[in-house]
Amino acid sequence: MANDRPVTLAVIIGAQGVTGVVRPKVFAEDLSVHRRFNGGALTLKSVRHGNNGAIARFAEIPDRTAAGKMRGTGLTVPGDALP
């Protein structure tokens, strides 16, 4: 039986800067092994470590206003995408 139930790997906790970069609270060991989140609605372009946790850029978040609206959004992948 396939485990396609969504698993939350992170939650966006805020915006970082003016270019649409977000600060996710990451629950997984490595977020960068996944590129598509929330059923393909979000595409991870890059992720790096910042002073207060991770900093991530998504293709669908163009500016700080859009990043701010994403606060509280969980980043999920299907359970069968996990090792």
C-alpha positions as CSV (number, residue, x, y, z in Angstrom):
1,M,0.0,0.0,0.0
2,A,1.4,3.4,-1.0
3,N,1.9,6.0,1.7
4,D,0.8,9.1,-0.2
5,R,-0.4,11.0,3.0
6,P,1.3,14.4,3.2
7,V,4.2,14.8,5.6
8,T,5.1,18.3,6.9
9,L,8.9,18.9,6.6
10,A,8.8,22.6,7.5
11,V,6.6,25.6,8.2
12,I,7.3,29.1,6.9
13,I,7.7,31.4,9.9
14,G,8.4,34.7,8.1
15,A,9.9,36.7,5.3
16,Q,13.6,37.5,5.0
17,G,14.6,40.7,3.0
18,V,12.7,42.2,0.1
19,T,13.2,39.6,-2.6
20,G,10.7,36.9,-1.6
21,V,13.0,34.8,0.5
22,V,11.4,33.0,3.4
23,R,12.5,31.6,6.8
24,P,11.2,28.1,7.3
25,K,11.3,26.2,10.5
26,V,12.6,22.9,9.3
27,F,11.7,19.6,10.9
28,A,13.6,17.4,8.4
29,E,17.3,16.7,8.3
30,D,17.8,18.1,4.8
31,L,15.1,20.1,3.0
32,S,17.1,20.4,-0.2
33,V,16.6,16.8,-1.2
34,H,13.0,17.8,-2.2
35,R,12.2,20.3,-4.9
36,R,8.4,20.3,-5.0
37,F,6.2,20.9,-2.0
38,N,2.4,21.1,-1.4
39,G,1.4,18.9,-4.3
40,G,3.6,20.9,-6.7
41,A,2.3,24.3,-5.7
42,L,5.8,25.4,-4.5
43,T,9.1,24.8,-6.2
44,L,12.3,25.1,-4.1
45,K,15.0,27.1,-5.9
46,S,17.5,27.2,-3.1
47,V,18.0,26.7,0.6
48,R,20.9,27.8,2.9
49,H,21.7,28.2,6.5
50,G,21.3,31.6,8.0
51,N,22.1,33.1,11.4
52,N,18.7,32.1,12.8
53,G,17.9,28.9,10.8
54,A,17.2,28.1,7.2
55,I,16.7,30.7,4.4
56,A,14.8,29.4,1.4
57,R,13.7,30.7,-2.0
58,F,10.7,29.4,-3.9
59,A,10.0,30.1,-7.6
60,E,6.4,31.1,-6.8
61,I,7.2,33.7,-4.2
62,P,8.4,36.8,-6.0
63,D,8.6,39.5,-3.3
64,R,8.4,40.3,0.4
65,T,4.6,40.8,0.3
66,A,4.0,37.4,-1.1
67,A,6.5,35.9,1.3
68,G,4.7,37.5,4.3
69,K,1.4,36.0,3.1
70,M,3.0,32.5,3.2
71,R,3.7,32.8,7.0
72,G,2.2,29.7,8.7
73,T,2.2,27.6,5.5
74,G,3.4,24.1,6.0
75,L,5.7,22.6,3.4
76,T,4.6,19.0,2.7
77,V,5.6,16.1,0.5
78,P,3.9,12.8,0.0
79,G,4.9,10.2,2.5
80,D,6.1,7.9,-0.3
81,A,8.7,10.6,-1.3
82,L,10.6,9.9,2.0
83,P,13.4,7.4,2.2
